[in-house]
Amino acid sequence: MKTLKEISCGQTVRVKKLTGEGPVKRRIMDMGITKGVEVYVRKVAPLGDPVEVTVRGYELSLRKADAEMIEVE
């Protein structure tokens, strides 16, 4: 099982599952990150926070804590 946090720059992955609870999971889903969607990792900040991704054609910055809740394949 890999999370979005572990993916390196320039890779495209597919979301398998969201592991967050309640409002946090809802917020991630509201950003367009849902099961089956493709996520392209654009860049990762030097200390790993935030992670910049492209989802559904728009750019998004995610905190490391949020990226950890997104299981990918």
N, C-alpha and C positions, 0 to 999 in steps of 0.2 A: 504494500500500500504506500503510495507516494502522495505527498501534499503539494500544493502549488508553491509553497515556501521552498521546497527542495529542487524545483525546476530551474535550470540555468537559462541565461539570456539567449534569445533567438529560437527557443523551442516552442512548438505549438502542441498543446495537450487538450484532451477532452475531459470535461468535468464528469466524475463518476458519482460523487455523493457529497452532500454538505453535512458536516457534523456539528455545526453550531446549535445553540439552544435559542428558542423563542425569538425575541427582538433582534438578536444578532444575526440569526439565520435569515430572518425576514429582510433585514437591511441588505445582506449579501444578495438575496434573490431579487430585491428591488433594483439593484445595480445591473441586473441582467445576467448574473451568474447563476445558471440553473443546470440541472442534470442534462448531459448530452451536448452542451454548448462548447464550442472550441475557444480556447484562450491562448493568445500568443504573448509570451513573456518578452517585453521590449527591453527593459533594463531593471537591474537590481542595484539599489544604492549601496555605497561602499560598506556600510554596516548592516546591510540586508533589510533596512527599513527606510522608505517603503519599496514595494515592488511595483513597477509600472507594467501594466498589461493592456492588451487590446482585446475587447470583447464586443461582439456584434457591431464591429465597425467604429467603435469609439474607444478613446483612451481612458484608462482608469488607474488610480494609484491605490494600492491596498496596503494596509498595515500588515506586518509580519504575523501578528496574532490572528488576523482575519484570513490570511493566506494559508495558515496552518489548518483551518477548518474546512478547506476545500480539497477533497480527495480527487486525484486525477489519474488518467491512464494514458 
